[in-house]
Amino acid sequence: GGGAATAPGAGAVAAGGCGGGAGGDKPAGAGASGVGGVPELLAADEEKRAVGFLRSKVWDMCFHGHNALAQGYMSALVRVGEFQYVYNLWFEDNEGAYLAVDRPLPHVPNNVLECNFYRDLARILFPDLRPISINCYELYTLHLAVVPLHVVIDHNRALLQK
């Protein structure tokens, strides 16, 4: 019959609660539209798509960071569609003091994640220091493309100071 129509995804918060958990005082399967579980299924599907979308953006950001590293850059800002990716690589000693790199980066292998690249890189860049006394850090950040560059830079600086 008739009844009130509910837009897809509407009432999902009321039916499922905010942030997961048992949610609300409705019995399982009783959605906001009165049709068993439809809004919850739509919300779960939207959540899966959102997680998949973000996961693909994070991996794309990692690809761009490694690509910048392979080209000899220790910092990069790349705009891809509606996002900006920022990559920073730096070294510190055991006391947390910044170690300046005064030579070009060596050739970077295609798949940085499958080797001892960072340990070897520290050894090459700082031959006078013991490898165990060098800490290597990377910071990846993802911002919307509409965020002004000065805000992105300030945000990364704030993160690096923590």
N, C-alpha and C positions, 0 to 999 in steps of 0.2 A: 503494500500500500504506500500511502503518502509518507509522512514523517519529515523531519528536518534534514536537509541535505548538509553534509559536512565536506568542506574542501579537503583535498588530499593533504594529509599531515596535520590538519587542524585538530586540536585537542590532544595531541600526543603528549604534551607536557602534563596536562591534567590527568591523563590516563596512566602515564608511565612514571610520573614524578620527574623532578629535575635531577640530572646527574646519575641516573641509574637506580639500582636498588629495587625493593619490592614495589614501591610507588603507589600512593593513593590508597583509598579504601574500597576500590572496586575489585570484584573478583577477577581472577586471571581470565583473559579472553574477553572481558567486557570493555569494549572501547568507547570513546566519547560519542561515536555516531550510533551506538547501539548494535552495530554489526561486529560480531566477535573478532577482535584483534586486528581489524583492518588498519586503523591509524597507527597502531604499534608496529605493524609490519612495514608500513610505509616509512615510518620514522627510522626503523632499523635499516631499511634499504637505503635511505638518504644518508644515514650515518656511515654505512659501508662505503658508499660512493665518495663521501667527503674524506674518509680516512684513506681510501685508495688514491684520491686526487692529491691529498697532502703528501702521501708517501711518494708518489711519482715526482712531485715538486722537490722534495728533500733529496731524492736520488739524482734528479737533474742538477740540483745545486751542488751536490758532491762531485758530479761529473765535471761541472764547470770549474770548481775549485781545483780538482786534479789537473784539468786542462791548463789552467793558469800556472800551476806549479810546474807542469811539463814544459811550459814556455819560459820558465825562469823567473816567474813572479811569485813573491811571497805574500802579496796582497792583491786583491782584485774585487772590483764591483762590476757585475754583469746584469744588464736588464734583459729579461726574457719575458716577452708578453706583458702580462699584468703584474709581474714580480721583479724584484731586484734581489740578487744573490750577492752576499759579501763573504769573501774568504780572506782569512789572515793566518799566517804561520809565523811563529816566533819561538825564540829559545831563551831560557833563563837558567841561571846556575842554581845550586841547591838553596841559596839564601833568597831566591826570588829576584835577583838582579837581572835585568835585560841584557842579553848577549847580542851585540851588534854583529851582523854578518858583513864582512868586508871583501867578499869574493863572490863570483857568480855561482849560481846553483849548478851542480853537475846534471848530467842527463837523468831524466826521471823515467823509470819504466812505465809501460802502459798501465799495468795494474799495480798501483802502489800498495793496495791492501794485502797482497799476497806475499810480501817479502819483508825483510828487515830494513826497509827503506829509511825510516826516520832515524833509527840508530846509526845506520851507515852515513846518512846525511850529516848528522851531528859530528861524527868522527871526521868527515871530510872538511866540514866548515870550521871546526874548532880542533885542529890537530894537536894543539898544546894542552888541551884539557882532557881529563879522564872522562870517558863516555858516561860513566856512572854519575858524574857531577853535572850533567847537562839534561835539562828537561825541555822537551819539545811540546808545543801546544798548537792547536788549530782552533779557530773560531769560525763557524759557519752561521750566518744569519740570513733570514729570509724576510723581506719587507714587500709591501705592496708598492707597485711602481709609482703610485701617486704621492708616496712619502718623499718629501724634499731631501736632497742629498745631505744637507747639513744636519737634519734630524737623524738620518741613518748613521752618519759619522758620530754624532753625539751619543746615540744609543750604543754603538759598538764600544766607544770609549768607556761609557758607564759600565758595560759588561766586563770589560777588561780590567777595570779597577776593583772589581769584587773578588 
